[in-house]
């Protein structure tokens, strides 16, 4: 898979399975959950190539790669 310019592809570690996207981002990058939620709400986070409209109530399964 090629990465779009200026973007990074991150595969979800199995230890974060079931975590909310904002919580997973906070743990992976040392962000506050508030800042992570802001990034998700701004459309700066994509999951499987699709922007996530909200971190609330959405959980990510582990990557199969």
C-alpha positions, 0 to 999 in steps of 0.5 A: 500500500502506498501512503498519500503525500503527507500522511502516514499509515499506522496499523492498529496493534492487537493490544488496542483492539476494542479501544475507542479511536481517540483513546488509541491515538492518545496511547500511541502518540502521547496525546490527550484524549481531548486532542485526539478527539479533536483530530478525529472530529476535524477529519484528520484521522482515517480508518481503512481510508475513510475519515471518522466523523466522531470518536464517540462510540466507535471502536477499532478492531485490530489490523489483519496485516 
